Protein backbone atom coordinates (compact mmCIF):
# COMPACT_ATOMS: atom_id res chain seq x y z
CA UNK A 1 0.00 0.00 0.00
CA UNK A 2 1.17 3.53 -0.74
CA UNK A 3 2.62 5.08 2.45
CA UNK A 4 0.90 8.07 4.03
CA UNK A 5 3.54 10.79 4.20
CA UNK A 6 1.87 12.58 7.10
CA UNK A 7 4.33 15.44 7.16
CA UNK A 8 4.12 19.16 6.53
CA UNK A 9 7.82 19.71 5.78
CA UNK A 10 10.82 17.85 4.37
CA UNK A 11 14.56 17.83 5.03
CA UNK A 12 16.78 19.86 2.70
CA UNK A 13 20.17 18.63 1.45
CA UNK A 14 21.56 22.14 1.78
CA UNK A 15 20.19 25.70 1.68
CA UNK A 16 18.09 26.10 -1.47
CA UNK A 17 18.40 22.44 -2.45
CA UNK A 18 15.76 19.90 -1.38
CA UNK A 19 15.41 16.19 -2.08
CA UNK A 20 12.36 16.50 -4.31
CA UNK A 21 9.83 17.85 -1.80
CA UNK A 22 10.10 20.86 0.47
CA UNK A 23 6.62 21.59 1.91
CA UNK A 24 3.39 19.62 1.59
CA UNK A 25 1.41 22.54 0.19
CA UNK A 26 3.74 22.41 -2.80
CA UNK A 27 3.87 18.62 -3.06
CA UNK A 28 3.70 15.39 -1.09
CA UNK A 29 4.69 11.86 -2.19
CA UNK A 30 1.24 10.45 -1.36
CA UNK A 31 -0.40 13.17 -3.43
CA UNK A 32 2.01 12.55 -6.28
CA UNK A 33 1.03 8.88 -6.30
CA UNK A 34 -2.65 9.86 -6.39
CA UNK A 35 -2.18 12.38 -9.20
CA UNK A 36 -0.30 9.80 -11.25
CA UNK A 37 -3.24 7.39 -10.86
CA UNK A 38 -5.84 10.09 -11.64
CA UNK A 39 -4.03 11.10 -14.83
CA UNK A 40 -3.89 7.48 -15.96
CA UNK A 41 -7.62 7.01 -15.25
CA UNK A 42 -8.65 9.97 -17.39
CA UNK A 43 -6.03 9.37 -20.10
CA UNK A 44 -4.35 12.68 -19.27
CA UNK A 45 -0.76 13.88 -19.11
CA UNK A 46 -1.37 15.90 -15.94
CA UNK A 47 -3.62 15.58 -12.89
CA UNK A 48 -3.83 17.99 -9.97
CA UNK A 49 -5.61 16.94 -6.80
CA UNK A 50 -7.46 19.57 -4.76
CA UNK A 51 -9.06 19.87 -1.32
CA UNK A 52 -12.55 19.81 -2.88
CA UNK A 53 -14.32 19.90 -6.21
CA UNK A 54 -15.15 23.58 -5.73
CA UNK A 55 -11.50 24.34 -4.90
CA UNK A 56 -10.62 22.78 -8.26
CA UNK A 57 -13.30 24.87 -10.00
CA UNK A 58 -12.04 28.00 -8.28
CA UNK A 59 -8.49 27.38 -9.53
CA UNK A 60 -9.71 26.93 -13.12
CA UNK A 61 -11.62 30.23 -13.06
CA UNK A 62 -8.61 31.97 -11.51
CA UNK A 63 -6.68 31.29 -14.74
CA UNK A 64 -8.97 33.86 -16.44
CA UNK A 65 -8.40 37.59 -16.68
CA UNK A 66 -10.97 40.25 -15.66
CA UNK A 67 -13.29 40.96 -18.56
CA UNK A 68 -13.49 37.31 -19.60
CA UNK A 69 -16.80 35.82 -20.73
CA UNK A 70 -17.65 32.25 -19.70
CA UNK A 71 -20.53 30.23 -21.14
CA UNK A 72 -21.91 27.75 -18.60
CA UNK A 73 -24.36 24.86 -18.77
CA UNK A 74 -27.60 26.25 -17.34
CA UNK A 75 -28.43 22.97 -15.58
CA UNK A 76 -25.31 22.75 -13.46
CA UNK A 77 -24.54 21.81 -9.87
CA UNK A 78 -25.89 24.48 -7.50
CA UNK A 79 -22.50 25.04 -5.87
CA UNK A 80 -20.91 25.72 -9.25
CA UNK A 81 -23.51 28.32 -10.09
CA UNK A 82 -23.17 29.90 -6.65
CA UNK A 83 -19.37 30.12 -7.05
CA UNK A 84 -19.73 31.81 -10.43
CA UNK A 85 -22.68 34.11 -9.68
CA UNK A 86 -21.82 35.24 -6.16
CA UNK A 87 -18.03 35.16 -6.01
CA UNK A 88 -16.26 35.46 -9.35
CA UNK A 89 -18.85 37.73 -10.96
CA UNK A 90 -17.56 40.38 -8.51
CA UNK A 91 -14.17 40.26 -10.25
CA UNK A 92 -15.45 41.35 -13.66
CA UNK A 93 -15.83 37.87 -15.09
CA UNK A 94 -19.16 37.41 -16.87
CA UNK A 95 -20.93 34.06 -16.66
CA UNK A 96 -23.73 33.34 -19.11
CA UNK A 97 -25.88 30.28 -18.40
CA UNK A 98 -27.45 28.63 -21.44
CA UNK A 99 -28.76 25.25 -22.58
CA UNK A 100 -25.63 23.74 -24.13
CA UNK A 101 -27.71 21.19 -26.02
CA UNK A 102 -28.67 24.07 -28.32
CA UNK A 103 -25.59 24.33 -30.54
CA UNK A 104 -26.89 27.20 -32.75
CA UNK A 105 -27.56 29.21 -29.57
CA UNK A 106 -24.06 28.45 -28.29
CA UNK A 107 -22.50 29.59 -31.58
CA UNK A 108 -24.52 32.79 -31.33
CA UNK A 109 -23.37 33.46 -27.75
CA UNK A 110 -19.62 33.14 -28.46
CA UNK A 111 -17.96 36.56 -28.66
CA UNK A 112 -14.40 37.92 -28.74
CA UNK A 113 -14.28 38.01 -24.93
CA UNK A 114 -15.35 34.37 -24.57
CA UNK A 115 -12.53 32.45 -22.89
CA UNK A 116 -14.21 29.32 -21.58
CA UNK A 117 -17.16 26.98 -22.09
CA UNK A 118 -18.16 25.07 -18.95
CA UNK A 119 -19.88 21.76 -19.71
CA UNK A 120 -21.67 19.36 -17.40
CA UNK A 121 -22.87 16.08 -18.86
CA UNK A 122 -24.96 14.40 -17.62
CA UNK A 123 -26.20 17.61 -16.04
CA UNK A 124 -27.18 17.96 -12.40
CA UNK A 125 -30.01 17.31 -11.56
CA UNK A 126 -31.95 16.93 -14.84
CA UNK A 127 -29.51 14.46 -16.45
CA UNK A 128 -29.40 16.20 -19.80
CA UNK A 129 -26.72 14.93 -22.18
CA UNK A 130 -24.50 17.52 -23.88
CA UNK A 131 -22.51 16.73 -27.03
CA UNK A 132 -18.89 17.18 -25.90
CA UNK A 133 -17.34 16.60 -29.33
CA UNK A 134 -19.63 19.08 -31.07
CA UNK A 135 -18.99 21.81 -28.49
CA UNK A 136 -15.23 21.34 -28.43
CA UNK A 137 -15.18 21.44 -32.25
CA UNK A 138 -17.18 24.67 -32.15
CA UNK A 139 -14.79 26.18 -29.57
CA UNK A 140 -11.72 25.24 -31.62
CA UNK A 141 -13.25 26.69 -34.78
CA UNK A 142 -14.05 29.96 -33.01
CA UNK A 143 -10.56 30.07 -31.47
CA UNK A 144 -9.02 30.06 -34.97
CA UNK A 145 -10.82 33.23 -35.97
CA UNK A 146 -8.72 36.39 -35.93
CA UNK A 147 -11.06 38.18 -33.50
CA UNK A 148 -10.94 35.41 -30.89
CA UNK A 149 -8.39 34.18 -28.41
CA UNK A 150 -8.32 30.53 -27.33
CA UNK A 151 -11.57 29.22 -25.85
CA UNK A 152 -10.93 26.55 -23.22
CA UNK A 153 -13.52 23.78 -22.85
CA UNK A 154 -14.00 22.36 -19.37
CA UNK A 155 -16.07 19.24 -18.69
CA UNK A 156 -17.35 18.31 -15.25
CA UNK A 157 -17.14 14.51 -15.49
CA UNK A 158 -18.22 13.81 -11.89
CA UNK A 159 -21.45 11.97 -12.71
CA UNK A 160 -19.70 9.51 -15.03
CA UNK A 161 -16.26 9.06 -13.47
CA UNK A 162 -13.42 8.29 -15.90
CA UNK A 163 -14.79 4.75 -16.25
CA UNK A 164 -17.91 5.79 -18.16
CA UNK A 165 -16.76 8.89 -20.05
CA UNK A 166 -13.46 10.26 -21.39
CA UNK A 167 -13.96 13.94 -22.31
CA UNK A 168 -10.31 14.55 -23.25
CA UNK A 169 -10.64 11.97 -26.03
CA UNK A 170 -13.64 13.96 -27.29
CA UNK A 171 -11.63 17.18 -27.57
CA UNK A 172 -12.07 18.76 -24.13
CA UNK A 173 -9.16 20.80 -22.76
CA UNK A 174 -9.79 20.27 -19.05
CA UNK A 175 -11.72 17.63 -17.10
CA UNK A 176 -12.81 18.23 -13.53
CA UNK A 177 -14.13 15.86 -10.87
CA UNK A 178 -15.47 16.13 -7.39
CA UNK A 179 -13.48 13.13 -6.15
CA UNK A 180 -15.78 13.21 -3.13
CA UNK A 181 -18.26 11.40 -5.34
CA UNK A 182 -17.65 8.27 -7.46
CA UNK A 183 -13.86 8.29 -7.40
CA UNK A 184 -13.89 8.44 -3.58
CA UNK A 185 -17.03 6.34 -3.52
CA UNK A 186 -17.42 5.76 0.22
CA UNK A 187 -18.75 9.11 1.53
CA UNK A 188 -15.73 9.47 3.82
CA UNK A 189 -13.67 12.24 2.21
CA UNK A 190 -13.83 15.57 0.39
CA UNK A 191 -11.70 16.13 -2.70
CA UNK A 192 -11.44 17.43 -6.24
CA UNK A 193 -9.24 16.86 -9.27
CA UNK A 194 -8.35 18.48 -12.57
CA UNK A 195 -6.98 16.41 -15.47
CA UNK A 196 -5.54 17.87 -18.66
CA UNK A 197 -2.88 17.54 -21.35
CA UNK A 198 -1.75 21.13 -21.93
CA UNK A 199 1.58 21.80 -20.19
CA UNK A 200 1.11 25.57 -19.83
CA UNK A 201 -2.38 25.19 -18.39
CA UNK A 202 -1.11 22.58 -15.92
CA UNK A 203 1.71 24.85 -14.76
CA UNK A 204 -0.73 27.73 -14.31
CA UNK A 205 -3.11 25.60 -12.24
CA UNK A 206 -0.27 24.19 -10.12
CA UNK A 207 0.95 27.71 -9.37
CA UNK A 208 -2.56 28.80 -8.35
CA UNK A 209 -2.86 25.79 -6.06
CA UNK A 210 0.58 26.40 -4.55
CA UNK A 211 -0.10 30.11 -4.02
CA UNK A 212 -3.63 29.66 -2.65
CA UNK A 213 -3.12 26.36 -0.80
CA UNK A 214 -6.20 24.29 -1.71
CA UNK A 215 -4.50 20.89 -1.36
CA UNK A 216 -5.91 17.72 0.14
CA UNK A 217 -4.16 16.10 3.06
CA UNK A 218 -2.03 12.95 2.69
CA UNK A 219 -4.66 10.82 4.41
CA UNK A 220 -7.39 11.86 1.92
CA UNK A 221 -4.94 11.08 -0.89
CA UNK A 222 -4.41 7.63 0.61
CA UNK A 223 -8.18 7.04 0.85
CA UNK A 224 -8.65 8.07 -2.78
CA UNK A 225 -5.90 5.69 -3.89
CA UNK A 226 -7.72 2.95 -1.98
CA UNK A 227 -10.97 3.81 -3.74
CA UNK A 228 -9.49 3.86 -7.23
CA UNK A 229 -8.69 0.15 -6.87
CA UNK A 230 -12.43 -0.69 -6.92
CA UNK A 231 -13.71 2.17 -9.11
CA UNK A 232 -14.37 0.07 -12.23
CA UNK A 233 -16.16 -2.62 -10.22
CA UNK A 234 -18.28 -0.09 -8.36
CA UNK A 235 -19.24 1.82 -11.51
CA UNK A 236 -20.37 -1.39 -13.18
CA UNK A 237 -22.67 -2.13 -10.22
CA UNK A 238 -23.95 1.47 -9.98
CA UNK A 239 -24.74 1.32 -13.68
CA UNK A 240 -26.50 -2.06 -13.56
CA UNK A 241 -28.53 -1.15 -10.48
CA UNK A 242 -29.59 2.22 -11.87
CA UNK A 243 -30.79 0.64 -15.11
CA UNK A 244 -32.95 -1.82 -13.14
CA UNK A 245 -34.27 0.85 -10.77
CA UNK A 246 -35.08 3.28 -13.61
CA UNK A 247 -37.09 0.68 -15.48
CA UNK A 248 -38.91 -0.32 -12.27
CA UNK A 249 -39.75 3.29 -11.38
CA UNK A 250 -41.69 3.68 -14.63
CA UNK A 251 -44.37 1.34 -13.28
CA UNK A 252 -44.33 2.34 -9.60
CA UNK A 253 -47.24 4.23 -8.09
CA UNK A 254 -47.07 8.05 -7.79
CA UNK A 255 -44.20 8.48 -10.26
CA UNK A 256 -44.98 11.00 -13.02
CA UNK A 257 -41.72 10.91 -14.99
CA UNK A 258 -38.43 9.03 -14.83
CA UNK A 259 -35.30 10.80 -16.11
CA UNK A 260 -32.39 8.47 -16.87
CA UNK A 261 -30.13 8.48 -19.96
CA UNK A 262 -30.34 4.68 -20.14
CA UNK A 263 -34.05 4.78 -20.92
CA UNK A 264 -35.05 4.98 -24.59
CA UNK A 265 -37.58 7.62 -23.57
CA UNK A 266 -34.72 9.99 -22.64
CA UNK A 267 -34.42 12.65 -25.40
CA UNK A 268 -30.63 12.25 -25.62
CA UNK A 269 -30.51 8.47 -25.19
CA UNK A 270 -28.75 7.94 -28.53
CA UNK A 271 -26.08 10.57 -27.79
CA UNK A 272 -25.53 9.05 -24.34
CA UNK A 273 -25.11 5.63 -25.96
CA UNK A 274 -22.41 7.02 -28.25
CA UNK A 275 -20.61 9.30 -25.79
CA UNK A 276 -20.69 7.23 -22.60
CA UNK A 277 -19.62 3.69 -21.79
CA UNK A 278 -22.63 3.13 -19.53
CA UNK A 279 -25.40 5.40 -18.30
CA UNK A 280 -24.28 5.93 -14.72
CA UNK A 281 -25.85 5.62 -11.31
CA UNK A 282 -27.90 8.83 -11.14
CA UNK A 283 -31.69 8.92 -11.64
CA UNK A 284 -34.13 11.78 -11.28
CA UNK A 285 -37.90 11.44 -11.18
CA UNK A 286 -40.99 13.55 -10.61
CA UNK A 287 -43.44 12.57 -7.91
CA UNK A 288 -47.20 13.05 -7.97
CA UNK A 289 -48.40 15.41 -5.26
CA UNK A 290 -45.61 17.98 -5.07
CA UNK A 291 -43.63 18.89 -1.96
CA UNK A 292 -45.93 17.26 0.61
CA UNK A 293 -45.78 13.98 -1.28
CA UNK A 294 -41.99 14.31 -1.56
CA UNK A 295 -41.67 14.80 2.21
CA UNK A 296 -43.87 11.78 2.83
CA UNK A 297 -41.77 9.73 0.40
CA UNK A 298 -38.50 10.70 2.10
CA UNK A 299 -39.89 9.88 5.54
CA UNK A 300 -40.90 6.38 4.41
CA UNK A 301 -37.54 5.37 2.94
CA UNK A 302 -35.57 2.71 4.83
CA UNK A 303 -32.58 1.86 2.62
CA UNK A 304 -32.16 5.18 0.82
CA UNK A 305 -30.83 8.01 3.00
CA UNK A 306 -32.06 11.59 2.58
CA UNK A 307 -28.75 13.43 2.17
CA UNK A 308 -26.60 15.70 0.04
CA UNK A 309 -23.88 14.31 -2.22
CA UNK A 310 -23.81 11.24 -4.45
CA UNK A 311 -21.60 8.49 -5.80
CA UNK A 312 -21.12 6.46 -2.63
CA UNK A 313 -21.63 2.75 -2.20
CA UNK A 314 -24.84 3.53 -0.31
CA UNK A 315 -28.01 4.82 -1.99
CA UNK A 316 -29.03 8.42 -1.35
CA UNK A 317 -32.17 10.44 -2.08
CA UNK A 318 -32.09 14.21 -2.54
CA UNK A 319 -34.57 17.06 -3.01
CA UNK A 320 -32.70 19.46 -5.35
CA UNK A 321 -35.09 22.40 -4.88
CA UNK A 322 -34.40 22.65 -1.14
CA UNK A 323 -30.99 20.98 -0.93
CA UNK A 324 -28.30 20.82 -3.64
CA UNK A 325 -29.84 23.54 -5.84
CA UNK A 326 -31.36 25.82 -3.21
CA UNK A 327 -28.76 28.50 -4.10
CA UNK A 328 -29.91 28.60 -7.73
CA UNK A 329 -32.11 31.70 -8.30
CA UNK A 330 -35.77 30.73 -8.06
CA UNK A 331 -36.53 32.04 -11.53
CA UNK A 332 -33.76 29.87 -12.97
CA UNK A 333 -35.02 26.79 -11.08
CA UNK A 334 -38.53 27.37 -12.42
CA UNK A 335 -37.22 27.83 -15.97
CA UNK A 336 -35.26 24.56 -15.77
CA UNK A 337 -38.02 22.59 -14.07
CA UNK A 338 -36.26 22.04 -10.75
CA UNK A 339 -39.49 22.11 -8.78
CA UNK A 340 -40.94 20.66 -5.60
CA UNK A 341 -41.81 17.42 -7.40
CA UNK A 342 -38.24 16.64 -8.54
CA UNK A 343 -36.29 13.95 -6.66
CA UNK A 344 -32.72 12.89 -7.41
CA UNK A 345 -31.46 9.42 -6.55
CA UNK A 346 -27.87 8.25 -6.26
CA UNK A 347 -28.09 4.49 -6.75
CA UNK A 348 -25.61 2.55 -4.64
CA UNK A 349 -24.26 -0.97 -4.91
CA UNK A 350 -26.80 -2.71 -2.68
CA UNK A 351 -29.04 -5.46 -4.04
CA UNK A 352 -31.20 -3.90 -6.75
CA UNK A 353 -34.35 -5.77 -5.71
CA UNK A 354 -34.03 -4.35 -2.19
CA UNK A 355 -33.71 -0.82 -3.57
CA UNK A 356 -36.73 -1.25 -5.82
CA UNK A 357 -38.78 -2.61 -2.92
CA UNK A 358 -37.75 0.35 -0.74
CA UNK A 359 -38.85 2.83 -3.39
CA UNK A 360 -42.10 0.96 -4.05
CA UNK A 361 -43.07 0.93 -0.37
CA UNK A 362 -42.07 4.56 0.13
CA UNK A 363 -44.16 5.65 -2.86
CA UNK A 364 -47.22 3.63 -1.85
CA UNK A 365 -49.27 6.31 -0.08
N, C-alpha and C positions, 0 to 999 in steps of 0.2 A: 504494500500500500504506500502511496505517496506520503512522505513525512509532512507533518504540520510544522512549518517553520514559524512558531509562535514567538516572533521577535520583532521589535520595532526598529532595531539598528544592527549594523554589521561591522565587524572589525576591518579596519583599513590596513593595507600593507605598509603604507607610508603616507605622509600628508599629501592629499590630492590624488591618491592612487588606491582604489578599493579592489576587492577580489571579484567583482561582478555585481554586487549589490551593496548599497550604502545605507538606505533607509526604506522602510516598507511602504511608505507612500509612493515612492518612485518605483519599487519593484520588490517582489518576494518570490522565492523559489516555488512555493506552493501555488501562487497565482500564475507564475510562468507555466507551470505544468497544466493548469486549468486552461489558460489561454491557448496553449498548443492544441489541446483536445477540442476546444470550441472552434478554432479555425478549421481543424480537420473535419469536424461535423458539418460545417456549413460550406466546405469546399473553398475556403478563403485563404489568402496569404497572411492576413493579420486578424487577430481577435484581441479585444480589450475588455476586460471584466470590470464592472462597476458595482458600486454599493447597492444600487437599485436600478430598475428599468427606467424610472424617471430621471435618475442621475445620468444615465446613458443618453437619454433624450436631450437633457439640458446641455450636455457636452456637444452634441451634434449641432444644436441651434447656436451655440456659442462660436462655432466656426464661421457664422455669417456676420456680415458687416451691417451697421445701421442703414436703413433704407431698403433692405432686402425684402422681396416679396416671396412668400411661401404658400403654395397651394396644398391644402390638406384634405384628406378624406373626411366628408361631413359626418359619417357614422364611425367615429373613432372613440377609443377609450376615454372616459370622462376625465381622467387625470391628465391625459395628453392635451385635451382641449383646454383644461384649466391652466396648465403650464403655459400654453401659447397665448391664451386670451388675457390672463390676469398677471402674468409675469413678463414674458418677453415682448408683448405688445407695448409695454412701457418704454422699451429701448429702441423704438422706431423700427421695429420689424413688423411687417404687415402679414397677417395670416388670413387667407381666404379659404373658407370651408365649402367644398362643392362635392357633388356626387361624381366620383371618379369613374363610374361605369359609363358616364356620358362623355365619350372621347371628343366629339365636336365641341362640347362646352369647354372641356379642358384646353383644347387647342385655342379656343377663343380667349381664354383667361390668361394664357401665357403672355407676358410682356417683357420688355428689356430688363426690368428690375427683378424678374423671377429668377431665384437662385436655387430653389428646392421644391420637389414634389414629394409629399409625405403620404405614403400608401399604407393602408391596413387591408389585409385580405387573408382569411375572411374577416369582415368588419365586426366590431364589437358595439352593440349586442345583436345586430340584425343579420349577421352572417351573410352579408352581401359578398360576392366574389368579384374582384377587380382584376382586369387583364394586365398583369405585370409587364409582359413583353410589349404589348401595344403602347403602354405609357412610357416605358423606357425608350422605345424607338422614337416616340414623339418628342421626348426630352432631348435626345441626341440630335434629332433633326433640327430642333429649334436652337440648340447650342451651336450649330454650325453656321447659323445666320450671322451676318456681320454686326447686327444690332444687339446680339445677345452674348452674354458670357455663359460659362458652363452652368447647366442646370443639373443638380445632383438629385438622384432618385433614391429615396429611403423607403425600405419596406419593413414594417413591423411584422415579424414572422412568428410572434408569440403563440398564436392559436394553433399553428401547424407543427412547430418545432422543426429542426432541420431534417427530421426523418420524413416528413410528409410534403415539404416544399423547399425548393432551393432557388431563392430569388436572384442570387448572383448569376446563376446559369441562365436566367431569363433577362439579363441585362441590367439589373439593379446595381447601383454604386455602393450602397451601404445597407446592411441588414441589422436590425435591432431585435433583441429579445428581452423580455422580463424573464430572467432565469429563475425567478421566484416560482414560475408557473411550471410548464411541462418539463423543462430541463432539470429543474430542482425536483419537482414531482412528489414531494412528501410534506409540503406545507410546513417546513421547519427552517426556512431561511428566506432572506430577501436578497435579490441580486439582479444585475442587468448585464448585458453584453452587446458589443458592437463588433460585427465582422465585415471585412472589406478587403479589397485587393490593391487599392491605390496607395502607394507608399507615402506621398505627400499628405493625403488625408489622414492616414494612420498616424503620422508624426504630429500633425496638428492636434488630433484627438488625444494622443498620449501627453502632449504638453499641457492641454487644458486639464486633463485628469491630474497630472502632477502638480500643477499650479493651484488647482481648486480642491484636490484631495478626496474626491469621491471614489475611494477604493473599497473593495470588500476585504474583510479580515481573513487571515489564513484559514481559520476554522471553516468559514463559509465556503472558501475555495475547496477545501477538503471534502465537504459535504456535496458540493456540486460534482466533483470528480467521482465520488461514490455513485451519484445519481446517473451520471452519463453511462455507466456500465449497463444499466437496465433500460435506458431510454427507448431503444428500438422495441424491446419486448413490451414495455408499458404502452407505447403509442399504438402498437398493434391491438392490444386489448381495449384501450380507450376507443379506438376506431370501430372495432367489432361490436362492442357494447352499445355505442352511440347509434350505430346503424339499426340494431335490434330495438332499442328504446324508441328511436324516431318513428319507425314503422308501427310499433305498438301504440304510441301516443295518438296516431291518426284515428284509432278506433276507441279511444278511452273517453269516457263521459266528461263533459264540461270543457273539452279542448276545442277551440275555434279554429286554430291554425297551427301547423307545425312547420318550423323553419329550420331546415338542415340541408346542407349542400349535397348530401348523399341521396336525397329523395328526388325522383324524377320531376316532382312538382316544383322543385326549386327553380326559379327563373334562370339561374346561371349554372345549372347542374352540368351541362356539357363542358363549359369552361373549367369548372372545378375538376371534372374528370381528366381534362387535358393538362391542367396546371399543377395539380396536387397528386401525390401518391397515396391517396386515402383521404377521407373527408373529415377526419378529426373527431374530437370528443365533446364538442360544444353543440348544444341544441337550444334554440329558443322556441317558445310557444305562447300563444295567446289563450287566456282562460276566459270562459264565460262568467259574467258577473262582476267584472271589474275588480277594484281594490279590495272590497270586503271578501270576495271569493278568493282572491290571492292570499289574503291574511289567513283565511280558514284553511286553505291548501297548505301553507307553510306550517301551520300549527299541527297539522295531522301527519306530517312526514315523520318517519322513524329511521330510515337509513340515510336519506339525504339530509344534509345540515344546511340551515339557512345561514349563509356567510358570504363575505366578500371573497375575492380571488377565484382561482380556477387551476386546473391542470394537475391537481394532486391525485394520489391513489384513491382517495375517498371522494364520494359524490357530493357535490354542493348544489344548492339552489339559491338563486339571487333574484332580487327585484330591482332591475336597473333604474327605474324612475326614482326610487327613494334611496338607492345604495350607490352602485358604481357610477351612475350617470346623473346623480343629483346635482352636480356642479354644472352640468350643461344647461345653458339658458332655456327656460321653459318653452319659449317660442320655437327654439331649435328642436327640442324633444318632441313637441307636437308635430312639427313639420316632418320629422323622421318617422314618427309612429312609435316612439318610446313612451308608451302610456301606462296607465295603471294595470292594464290587462297583460302586459308583457312579462314573461318569466324566462330567465336564462338558467340553463342547467349545465354543470360541468360533470360529465359522466366519468365515474371512476373505474376501477378495475375489479369491482365486486362481481358477484354472479349476476348476469343480466336479468335472469328471471326474478331474482329478489328485488332488483331495482324497478322492474316493470310492475311488480306486485305492490311495491311501496307507492308508486305514483298512482296506480289504479285506486288503491284504498284512500289515498289522500284526496283524490279528485271525486270520490263518490260521496257527494253531499247534496 
